[in-house]
Amino acid sequence: MQIIKPSEVKEFPLFGKVNGRIISSSDRMMFLLVELPPKGVVPEHSHPHEQMGLCLKGRAEFRSEKERAIVEEGMFYWVKPSEKHCVVSLTDKPCAFLDVFSPPREDYLEKAKKTIGQG
């Protein structure tokens, strides 16, 4: 068993001023805390990983090639593998999301490792 406090996990940049913290990662899944600044944007991107998540704080618009949806605190979302998507904060306050990836994002593991090495 592993117990982790998010405040004890070092953050690293994901996209511009959007930061992430890998809360936990195993062979098959990753929990990532994503923090968007006020009016922050996660630019359009895609990845081969399945992504599910929960909005912990704030309000944002999730966009894909086929749809747009407002996601607020307490709402869940799912992004299919390889689906192009972006996220735009709709508030003047920070937003927080718990993303779950399967399999784990190798690129984020590498970014986190580099950040820890600099700390």
C-alpha positions in Angstrom: 0.0 0.0 0.0 1.1 3.6 -0.7 -0.2 6.7 0.9 0.7 10.0 -0.7 0.0 13.7 0.0 -0.1 15.8 -3.1 1.8 18.6 -1.4 4.7 16.1 -1.0 4.9 15.5 -4.8 7.0 17.9 -6.8 5.2 19.7 -9.7 6.5 20.0 -13.2 5.4 22.0 -16.2 3.0 20.2 -18.6 2.1 23.0 -21.0 3.3 26.6 -20.4 1.9 27.6 -17.0 -0.1 24.4 -16.6 1.5 22.2 -14.0 1.2 18.5 -13.1 2.1 16.3 -10.2 2.3 12.5 -10.6 0.5 11.3 -7.6 1.1 7.6 -8.3 2.1 5.5 -11.3 2.2 1.7 -11.7 2.8 -0.5 -14.7 -0.8 0.0 -16.0 -2.1 3.4 -14.8 -1.1 6.8 -13.6 -2.8 9.4 -11.4 -1.8 12.9 -12.4 -3.0 16.1 -10.6 -3.3 18.9 -13.2 -3.4 22.5 -12.1 -4.5 25.2 -14.6 -3.9 28.8 -13.8 -6.8 31.3 -14.1 -7.9 31.4 -17.7 -5.2 28.7 -18.5 -5.2 26.6 -21.6 -4.1 23.1 -22.3 -3.4 23.3 -26.1 -4.8 20.8 -28.5 -3.0 17.5 -28.4 -3.5 13.8 -28.5 -1.9 10.7 -27.0 -2.3 6.9 -27.4 -3.3 6.6 -23.7 -6.9 6.3 -22.5 -7.7 9.2 -20.1 -10.3 9.6 -17.5 -10.6 12.3 -14.9 -12.4 14.3 -12.3 -12.7 18.0 -12.0 -11.7 18.8 -8.4 -11.9 22.6 -8.6 -13.0 25.2 -11.1 -14.8 25.2 -14.4 -13.4 24.5 -17.9 -14.4 23.8 -21.5 -13.2 20.5 -22.9 -13.0 20.5 -26.7 -12.5 17.8 -29.2 -12.8 17.7 -32.9 -16.5 16.7 -32.6 -17.8 18.3 -29.4 -17.4 20.9 -26.7 -18.5 20.4 -23.1 -18.4 22.4 -19.8 -16.8 20.5 -17.0 -17.3 21.7 -13.4 -16.2 20.6 -10.0 -17.4 17.1 -9.3 -17.9 16.1 -12.9 -16.1 13.2 -14.6 -14.7 13.0 -18.2 -13.2 10.5 -20.6 -10.9 11.0 -23.5 -10.5 8.2 -26.0 -7.0 7.1 -27.0 -5.6 9.3 -29.9 -8.6 11.8 -29.7 -7.5 15.4 -30.3 -8.6 17.5 -27.3 -7.8 20.8 -25.5 -9.0 22.4 -22.2 -9.7 26.0 -21.6 -10.3 27.4 -18.0 -13.4 29.5 -17.7 -12.6 31.0 -14.3 -10.5 33.7 -12.8 -9.3 31.2 -10.2 -7.1 28.1 -10.6 -8.6 24.8 -11.7 -7.6 21.4 -10.6 -8.2 18.0 -12.3 -7.3 14.4 -11.4 -6.4 12.7 -14.6 -6.0 8.9 -14.8 -4.0 7.5 -17.7 -3.7 3.9 -18.9 -1.0 3.0 -19.7 1.1 5.6 -17.8 2.3 8.6 -19.8 6.0 7.9 -20.4 6.6 11.6 -21.4 5.2 12.8 -18.1 7.3 10.3 -16.1 10.4 11.6 -17.9 9.5 15.3 -17.3 8.9 14.6 -13.6 12.2 12.8 -13.4 14.1 15.7 -15.0 12.3 18.2 -12.6 13.2 16.1 -9.5 16.9 16.0 -10.8 16.9 19.8 -10.9 15.4 20.1 -7.4 
